[in-house]
Amino acid sequence: MLGEGARSSVHLGERTGGDFEQTVAVKLMRAGLQDEEMLLRFHAEQPRGRRWQAAPDRFRNTEIAGAFAVQADEAQKQVVAPAFFMFDPEQRKYLAAVHTDRTYAGKTGLFEGVVTRPPRPGDVVLLYGTGFGPTDPACPTGELVAAPARLKSPVAIRIGGVDATVVWAGLSMAGLYQFNVRIPDVPDSDQLVVAEIGGVRSLDKTFLTIER
């Protein structure tokens, strides 16, 4: 086991049979704890470019697993490999974001039957990611995150090319980095969101809809 939280646990898995070898981290959601918000968040926790699998909704009362493919040798070379978690709709164009009132931050109608609201300049939204490196105090792999821990290195987040104010950045639970970010004064549109830490940038293919 790599880590454990109140609603899920993360385990190391290895495939050695067949025609390839692969190391993955497998996240299991606990039976009976998958409300609609947790299922959407679970689906969002898949970094762009990595394969994932999840059980269909009819298995709501069983453990649900998602697999994140990781090359072990590459992971050891890089201290950080920042990536945002993404919402599934529209070919995973939009990053997973939440308003402080827990409403999903995104363009209206992004999810069928789920309320989403575009953030405005000045709003604080919560973003989620992986691979942002060490925290202070340290949270060793395989141990529970007893309390939120801030990132050890400063992180810059730019929205539409403009520096956003990072109110808080750190590890909120095992394997989950959270960023409380104030939206800068940028025009209404789909704005590119990029994070940079330790000289390494996230992919420039993640967007957030801004609308006054």
C-alpha positions in Angstrom: 0.0 0.0 0.0 1.3 3.4 -1.0 -1.2 5.5 0.9 -4.6 5.5 2.5 -7.4 8.0 3.1 -10.9 8.0 4.7 -12.5 7.0 1.3 -9.8 5.4 -0.7 -6.4 3.6 -0.7 -3.6 3.6 -3.2 -1.6 0.4 -4.0 1.4 -0.4 -6.0 0.8 -2.9 -8.9 3.2 -4.5 -11.4 2.5 -6.4 -14.6 5.2 -8.9 -15.6 3.3 -11.3 -17.9 2.4 -10.9 -21.5 4.4 -8.8 -23.9 5.3 -5.9 -21.7 6.1 -4.9 -18.1 4.4 -2.0 -16.4 4.3 -0.4 -12.9 1.1 1.3 -11.8 -0.5 2.9 -8.8 -4.1 1.5 -8.3 -6.6 3.6 -6.4 -9.5 1.8 -4.7 -12.6 3.7 -3.5 -14.2 2.1 -0.5 -17.5 0.3 -0.9 -20.6 2.4 -0.1 -18.8 5.8 0.0 -19.2 6.7 -3.7 -21.6 9.6 -3.8 -21.9 11.6 -7.1 -19.3 14.2 -6.1 -16.7 11.5 -5.2 -17.4 9.6 -8.4 -16.9 12.8 -10.5 -13.7 13.6 -8.6 -12.4 10.1 -9.0 -12.9 10.2 -12.8 -11.1 13.6 -12.8 -8.0 12.2 -11.1 -6.5 10.9 -14.3 -3.6 12.9 -15.6 -3.7 13.6 -19.3 -1.9 11.0 -21.4 -2.2 8.2 -18.8 -4.5 5.2 -19.2 -7.3 4.6 -16.7 -10.0 2.2 -15.9 -13.0 2.5 -13.7 -15.9 0.2 -12.9 -19.3 1.3 -14.3 -21.8 3.1 -12.1 -23.8 -0.1 -11.4 -20.9 -1.1 -9.1 -21.5 2.0 -6.9 -21.5 -0.1 -3.7 -18.3 -2.0 -4.5 -14.7 -0.9 -4.6 -13.9 1.1 -7.7 -10.4 1.1 -9.0 -8.5 3.4 -11.3 -5.0 2.7 -12.5 -2.3 5.3 -13.2 0.5 4.0 -15.4 3.9 5.1 -14.3 7.4 4.2 -15.7 9.4 3.4 -12.5 12.8 4.3 -14.0 11.5 7.7 -15.2 9.8 8.4 -11.9 13.1 8.0 -10.1 14.9 10.5 -12.4 12.4 13.3 -11.8 11.7 14.9 -8.5 8.7 16.7 -9.9 6.4 15.9 -12.9 3.5 18.4 -12.4 0.2 17.5 -14.0 -3.4 18.7 -13.3 -6.3 16.4 -12.9 -8.9 16.8 -15.7 -12.6 16.6 -16.1 -13.6 13.8 -18.6 -16.0 15.7 -21.0 -14.9 17.3 -24.3 -11.8 15.1 -24.6 -10.4 16.0 -21.2 -9.8 19.6 -22.2 -10.8 21.2 -18.9 -9.0 20.8 -15.6 -10.8 19.7 -12.5 -11.7 22.8 -10.5 -14.1 23.5 -7.6 -15.4 26.7 -6.1 -15.0 27.3 -2.4 -18.7 26.5 -2.0 -18.0 23.0 -3.6 -19.7 23.8 -6.9 -17.8 22.6 -9.9 -15.9 25.3 -11.6 -16.3 25.0 -15.4 -18.4 26.2 -18.3 -22.2 25.9 -17.9 -23.4 22.5 -19.1 -20.1 20.8 -18.9 -21.7 17.8 -17.1 -25.2 16.6 -17.9 -27.4 17.0 -14.8 -24.6 18.5 -12.7 -24.3 22.2 -11.8 -21.2 23.9 -13.0 -20.3 27.6 -12.8 -17.5 29.4 -14.6 -15.3 31.4 -12.2 -14.8 35.1 -12.5 -11.7 37.2 -12.0 -11.2 37.5 -8.2 -12.8 34.2 -7.4 -10.8 31.6 -5.5 -11.0 28.1 -7.0 -9.5 24.8 -5.9 -7.4 22.9 -8.5 -6.0 19.4 -8.1 -2.9 17.7 -9.4 -0.2 15.1 -9.0 3.6 15.1 -9.2 4.4 18.4 -7.5 7.1 17.0 -5.3 8.1 17.2 -1.6 6.2 18.9 1.1 7.1 20.5 4.4 6.7 18.7 6.7 7.5 15.7 4.6 4.8 13.1 3.9 6.7 9.8 3.3 5.2 7.4 0.6 3.0 4.8 2.2 2.0 6.8 5.2 -1.3 8.6 5.9 -1.5 12.3 5.5 -2.3 13.3 9.0 -2.8 17.0 8.1 -2.4 19.1 5.0 1.2 19.8 4.2 2.5 22.8 2.1 4.7 22.3 -0.9 8.4 22.6 -0.1 9.2 24.5 -3.3 7.2 27.5 -4.6 4.8 26.9 -7.5 3.7 29.3 -10.1 0.3 29.0 -11.7 -0.5 31.1 -14.8 -4.0 31.5 -16.2 -4.2 33.0 -19.7 -0.5 33.8 -19.3 -1.1 35.9 -16.2 0.3 34.9 -12.8 -2.5 33.8 -10.5 -2.3 34.3 -6.7 -1.6 30.9 -5.1 -3.3 31.2 -1.7 -2.3 27.7 -0.7 -0.5 24.8 -2.3 0.2 21.4 -0.9 -0.7 17.8 -0.3 -4.3 17.5 1.1 -4.4 13.6 1.1 -2.3 10.7 -0.1 -1.3 11.4 -3.7 -3.5 14.5 -4.1 -2.1 18.0 -4.4 -4.5 20.9 -3.9 -4.1 24.5 -5.0 -6.3 27.4 -3.8 -5.9 29.9 -6.6 -7.3 33.4 -7.1 -8.4 34.0 -10.7 -6.4 36.9 -12.3 -8.0 39.7 -14.4 -8.2 37.8 -17.8 -10.8 38.0 -20.6 -13.9 35.8 -20.7 -12.9 32.7 -22.6 -11.3 29.3 -22.2 -8.0 30.2 -20.7 -4.8 28.1 -20.7 -3.7 27.0 -17.2 0.0 26.1 -16.7 1.9 25.3 -13.5 5.6 25.5 -13.0 7.7 24.1 -10.1 11.4 23.4 -9.9 11.8 24.6 -13.5 9.4 21.9 -14.8 6.1 23.0 -16.5 2.8 21.1 -16.7 1.5 20.4 -20.2 0.1 23.4 -22.0 -3.2 21.6 -23.0 -5.4 22.3 -19.9 -8.0 25.0 -19.8 -10.5 26.7 -17.5 -13.5 28.7 -18.7 -13.6 32.3 -17.3 -16.8 34.2 -17.5 -17.9 37.4 -15.7 
